[in-house]
Amino acid sequence: MFGFFKRLRRIEAKLDRALALLGQQGEATMTTQEAIADLTAQVAQNTSVEQSAAALIEGLAQKLIDALSAGGDSAQQVVQIEQIAQQLKASSAALSAA
C-alpha cells in the first residue's frame, strides 16, 4: 500500500510539472500575440505617415507646376516658389518630428 501512495505522489509531481510547462507556453503565446498586435499597429501608423508624406509631396509638386505655368512676371513666380519652399521645409520638420 505504501508503494501505491509513493507512485501516486510521483504522478502528481509529474502532472504539476506538466501543468507548469503548459502555463509557461501559454504566457509565451500571449506575449507573441501582443508583439504581433503591436507590430501590426506600428505598420498601420507608418503606412499612414508614408501616405500623408506622399500626398504632401504631390501637392507641393503641383503647386510648383502651377506657379511656373501661371506666367506673370518672374518676381511673382520667385515669391510663389519661395513660399512653397517654406511650406516644404515646415512640413519636412513636422515629418521628422513624427
N, C-alpha and C positions, 0 to 999 in steps of 0.2 A: 504494500500500500504506500509506503514511504517513497518508493521509486516513481509511483504514479504522480504524486504531488511535485516531485522534483522535475519530472518531464513536463508537467503542466506549467510550472514556473518558467522553464526554458522556452516553451512555446509562447507563453505570454510575453517574455522578454523579446523574442524574435518579432512578434506582432507589433510591439511598441516601437522597435527599431524600424520596421517596415512603414508604420504609420508616420513616424518622424521623417523618414526619407520622402514619403509621398507629400507631406506638408511642405518640405523644402522645395520640392519640384513645383508644387502649386504656387509658392511665393515667387520662384524664378519665372514662371509663366506669366504671372501678373506683372512683374517688372518688365518683361519683354513686351507685353501688350501695352503698358504705359509708355514705353520708349517708342513703340510704333505709332501710338496716338500723338505723342509729342512731335515726332518726325513728320508725320502727315500734316500737322498744323503748321509747322515751320515751312514745309514745301508750299503749302497754300499761301502763306504770307509772302514768301519770296516770289511766287508767281504773280501775286497781286502787285507787288512793288515793281517787278520787271515790266508788267503790262502798263503800269502807270508811267514808268520812265519812257517806254516806247511811245506811248501816246503823247507825252510831253515833247519828245524829240521830233516826232512827226508834226506836231502843232507848230513848234518853233521853226522847223524847216519850211512849212507852208507860209508862215509869216515872213520869212526872209524872201521867199519867192514872190510873195505879194508885194513886198516893199520894193523889190528890184523891178518888178514888172509894172508897177504903178506909174512909172515915168516921173515926171516932175523934175525939179532941179536936184542936182546931186547932193546939195547940202541937206535937203529934206530927207533924201534916202539915207544919208550917213546918220542923221539923227535917229531915224527909224531903226536902222541896223544896230546902232549903239544901244537903243532901248531893248531890243530883242536880246542882244548880248548880255545886258544886265539881268534880264529875266532868266536867261540860261545859267548865269553864274549863281543867282539866288536859288534856282531850282536844283542846281548841282550841289550846292551847300546843304540844302534840305535833304536831298537824297543821301548824301554822305553821312549826315547825322542819323539817318534812319537805321 
